[in-house]
């Protein structure tokens, strides 16, 4: 497996547009091989910009949306439709605008779902859903997703895997997180083994407040200190950054995509 590729864009708007174009192209390429594509979504500001850019792209019609499996890497354990849920953000920015097959859209359970206010049961339910979707060629109890999108926090967290928390080393596919250091405190998240099953992992980051965490993740830090260091795809890892997020990196590490 190759090391991560780091691509730097001028600013957050250009980054979002570039990631959107890259994502459309990748999904089309996968589907051209005759297979459905699978995508893991994330949350956050740059993710929202990216989803909106996909929705606005004239090329979005090239994707066969009915043969796209949509998953989430983590979720805030809040009621259905809560504006802080990653699902709500993704639906408003993109998913409501494209012709998806609802049976292929797999949101993480909300706090008003079948498990009620029990995040551990909800995490187990999502793990069971992943297991049902896994194919023999996936070699395990979770799918090998085609693309897994991740953000990174200033503290180096990815999904809802925060530095020093038990979820970082949990071997289960999906776990509940209580006492998250940023609100809301209760969440559900895929774990590192599930993320690393993805064929491609794309970490998307914008802003100087992410620069220190990006540099640490790409400079040999351990995942307990910087969980983003474990954002590694089975076949390919991309770090897609704007200049602010890349500002602490050595010049030799990133490839400037925008003059």
C-alpha positions as CSV (number, residue, x, y, z in Angstrom):
1,X,0.0,0.0,0.0
2,X,1.3,3.4,-0.9
3,X,1.7,6.2,1.6
4,X,-0.9,9.0,1.7
5,X,-1.2,11.5,-1.1
6,X,-1.5,15.2,0.0
7,X,-3.2,17.6,-2.4
8,X,-3.6,21.3,-1.5
9,X,-6.1,23.7,-2.9
10,X,-6.3,27.5,-2.6
11,X,-9.2,27.8,-0.2
12,X,-12.2,26.0,1.2
13,X,-14.5,26.8,-1.7
14,X,-12.0,25.5,-4.2
15,X,-11.3,22.5,-2.1
16,X,-15.0,21.6,-1.9
17,X,-15.5,22.0,-5.6
18,X,-12.4,19.9,-6.3
19,X,-13.4,17.1,-3.9
20,X,-16.9,17.1,-5.4
21,X,-15.5,16.7,-8.9
22,X,-13.1,14.0,-7.7
23,X,-15.9,12.1,-6.0
24,X,-18.3,12.2,-9.0
25,X,-15.5,10.9,-11.2
26,X,-14.6,8.1,-8.7
27,X,-18.2,6.9,-8.3
28,X,-18.7,6.9,-12.1
29,X,-15.5,4.9,-12.6
30,X,-16.5,2.3,-10.0
31,X,-20.0,1.9,-11.5
32,X,-18.5,1.6,-15.0
33,X,-17.1,-1.7,-13.9
34,X,-20.6,-3.0,-13.4
35,X,-20.8,-2.9,-9.6
36,X,-22.7,-0.7,-7.2
37,X,-20.6,1.9,-5.4
38,X,-20.4,2.4,-1.7
39,X,-19.7,5.7,0.1
40,X,-19.2,6.6,3.7
41,X,-20.2,10.2,4.6
42,X,-18.9,12.5,7.3
43,X,-20.1,15.7,8.8
44,X,-18.7,19.2,9.3
45,X,-18.4,22.5,7.5
46,X,-16.2,21.4,4.6
47,X,-18.2,18.2,4.1
48,X,-21.4,20.3,3.8
49,X,-19.7,22.5,1.2
50,X,-18.6,19.4,-0.7
51,X,-22.1,17.8,-0.7
52,X,-23.6,21.1,-2.0
53,X,-20.9,21.3,-4.7
54,X,-21.8,17.7,-5.8
55,X,-25.5,18.7,-5.9
56,X,-24.7,21.8,-8.0
57,X,-22.4,20.0,-10.4
58,X,-23.6,19.6,-14.0
59,X,-21.8,16.2,-13.9
60,X,-23.9,14.8,-11.0
61,X,-26.2,13.0,-13.5
62,X,-23.3,10.8,-14.6
63,X,-23.6,8.9,-11.3
64,X,-26.1,6.1,-11.1
65,X,-27.5,7.2,-7.7
66,X,-29.9,4.3,-7.5
67,X,-26.9,2.0,-7.3
68,X,-25.0,3.8,-4.6
69,X,-24.9,2.5,-1.1
70,X,-24.6,5.4,1.4
71,X,-23.3,4.9,5.0
72,X,-22.2,7.2,7.8
73,X,-18.8,7.1,9.6
74,X,-20.3,8.6,12.7
75,X,-23.4,10.3,14.0
76,X,-24.5,12.5,16.8
77,X,-27.0,10.5,18.9
78,X,-29.9,12.9,18.5
79,X,-33.5,12.7,17.3
80,X,-34.4,12.2,13.7
81,X,-34.1,15.5,11.7
82,X,-32.1,17.3,14.4
83,X,-30.0,19.9,12.5
84,X,-26.8,18.7,14.3
85,X,-27.1,15.2,12.9
86,X,-24.7,14.4,10.1
87,X,-27.6,12.7,8.3
88,X,-29.7,15.9,8.3
89,X,-26.8,17.9,6.9
90,X,-26.2,15.4,4.1
91,X,-29.8,15.0,3.2
92,X,-30.3,18.8,3.0
93,X,-27.1,19.4,1.0
94,X,-27.2,16.5,-1.4
95,X,-29.2,13.4,-0.8
96,X,-32.7,14.9,-1.2
97,X,-31.6,16.3,-4.6
98,X,-30.6,12.9,-6.2
99,X,-32.6,9.8,-7.0
100,X,-31.3,7.4,-4.4
101,X,-32.8,4.0,-3.6
102,X,-33.9,4.4,0.0
103,X,-33.0,0.8,0.8
104,X,-29.4,1.6,0.0
105,X,-29.2,4.6,2.4
106,X,-28.1,3.5,5.8
107,X,-28.3,6.3,8.5
108,X,-27.1,5.5,12.0
109,X,-30.0,5.1,14.4
110,X,-31.3,8.3,16.1
111,X,-32.1,8.7,19.8
112,X,-35.8,8.4,18.9
113,X,-35.3,5.2,16.9
114,X,-36.1,1.6,17.7
115,X,-33.5,1.4,20.5
116,X,-34.7,4.6,22.2
117,X,-32.1,6.5,24.2
118,X,-29.6,3.6,24.2
119,X,-26.6,4.4,22.1
120,X,-24.9,1.0,22.8
121,X,-27.9,-0.8,21.4
122,X,-28.0,1.6,18.5
123,X,-24.3,1.0,17.7
124,X,-24.9,-2.8,17.8
125,X,-27.8,-2.4,15.5
126,X,-25.7,-0.5,13.0
127,X,-22.9,-3.2,13.3
128,X,-25.5,-5.8,12.4
129,X,-26.6,-3.8,9.4
130,X,-23.0,-3.6,8.2
131,X,-22.6,-7.4,8.7
132,X,-25.7,-8.0,6.5
133,X,-24.2,-5.9,3.8
134,X,-20.8,-7.5,3.9
135,X,-20.0,-9.8,0.9
136,X,-17.8,-12.9,0.9
137,X,-15.1,-10.9,-0.9
138,X,-15.1,-8.4,1.9
139,X,-13.5,-11.0,4.2
140,X,-15.1,-10.0,7.4
141,X,-18.2,-8.6,9.1
142,X,-18.1,-5.1,7.5
143,X,-18.1,-4.0,3.8
144,X,-15.0,-2.9,2.1
145,X,-16.4,0.6,1.2
146,X,-15.2,2.1,-2.0
147,X,-14.7,5.6,-0.6
148,X,-14.8,6.7,3.1
149,X,-14.9,10.5,3.6
150,X,-13.5,11.8,6.9
151,X,-13.0,15.2,8.4
152,X,-10.5,16.0,11.1
153,X,-10.9,18.1,14.2
154,X,-8.3,20.5,15.6
155,X,-7.6,17.9,18.3
156,X,-6.9,15.3,15.6
157,X,-10.1,13.3,15.9
158,X,-11.8,11.6,13.0
159,X,-15.4,10.4,13.0
160,X,-16.2,10.4,16.7
161,X,-12.8,8.9,17.7
162,X,-11.3,11.3,20.1
163,X,-7.7,11.3,21.4
164,X,-7.3,9.1,24.4
165,X,-10.8,7.7,24.4
166,X,-11.6,4.0,24.6
167,X,-13.2,4.0,21.2
168,X,-9.9,4.6,19.5
169,X,-8.7,1.1,20.3
170,X,-12.1,-0.7,20.4
171,X,-12.0,-3.7,18.0
172,X,-15.8,-3.8,17.5
173,X,-17.1,-2.4,14.1
174,X,-19.3,0.3,15.6
175,X,-19.4,1.7,19.2
176,X,-21.2,4.2,21.3
177,X,-19.2,7.2,22.5
178,X,-20.2,8.9,25.8
179,X,-18.5,12.0,27.1
180,X,-17.3,13.3,23.8
181,X,-15.1,16.4,24.4
182,X,-17.2,18.5,22.0
183,X,-21.0,18.6,22.0
184,X,-23.1,16.7,21.7
185,X,-21.5,14.3,24.2
186,X,-23.2,11.1,23.0
187,X,-22.4,9.7,19.6
188,X,-22.1,6.5,17.5
189,X,-19.0,5.9,15.4
190,X,-17.3,3.4,13.2
191,X,-14.0,2.3,14.6
192,X,-10.6,2.3,13.1
193,X,-10.7,-1.4,11.8
194,X,-14.0,-0.6,10.0
195,X,-12.6,2.6,8.5
196,X,-9.4,0.9,7.4
197,X,-11.4,-1.7,5.5
198,X,-12.3,1.0,3.0
199,X,-10.6,0.8,-0.3
200,X,-10.0,4.6,-0.3
201,X,-10.0,6.9,2.6
202,X,-10.2,10.7,1.9
203,X,-9.5,13.1,4.7
204,X,-10.8,16.6,3.9
205,X,-9.7,19.6,5.9
206,X,-10.0,23.3,5.6
207,X,-8.7,26.1,7.9
208,X,-5.6,27.0,9.9
209,X,-7.2,25.6,13.0
210,X,-6.7,22.1,11.5
211,X,-3.0,22.7,10.5
212,X,-1.4,21.4,13.7
213,X,-3.5,18.2,13.7
214,X,-2.9,17.6,10.0
215,X,0.8,17.9,10.5
216,X,0.9,15.6,13.5
217,X,-1.2,13.0,11.7
218,X,1.1,13.0,8.7
219,X,4.3,13.1,10.8
220,X,4.2,9.8,12.6
221,X,2.0,10.5,15.6
222,X,0.2,7.5,17.1
223,X,-3.6,7.1,16.8
224,X,-4.1,7.3,20.6
225,X,-2.6,10.8,20.5
226,X,-4.0,11.7,17.0
227,X,-6.7,9.3,15.8
228,X,-6.4,10.8,12.3
229,X,-3.0,9.1,12.0
230,X,-5.1,5.9,11.5
231,X,-7.1,7.3,8.6
232,X,-5.6,4.8,6.1
233,X,-7.3,3.2,3.2
234,X,-6.6,-0.4,2.1
235,X,-5.7,0.7,-1.4
236,X,-5.4,4.5,-1.3
237,X,-5.3,7.4,1.2
238,X,-5.9,11.0,0.2
239,X,-5.5,14.1,2.3
240,X,-7.4,16.9,0.5
241,X,-6.6,20.2,2.1
242,X,-6.8,23.9,1.6
243,X,-3.8,26.1,2.2
244,X,-4.8,26.9,5.8
245,X,-5.0,23.3,6.8
246,X,-1.7,22.5,5.0
247,X,0.1,25.5,6.4
248,X,2.1,23.5,9.0
249,X,3.2,20.8,6.6
250,X,6.7,20.6,5.1
251,X,6.6,22.0,1.5
252,X,7.8,18.6,0.2
253,X,4.8,16.8,1.6
254,X,1.9,18.4,-0.3
255,X,1.3,18.8,-4.0
256,X,-0.2,22.2,-4.7
257,X,-3.2,21.8,-7.0
258,X,-4.0,25.5,-7.2
259,X,-1.6,28.3,-8.1
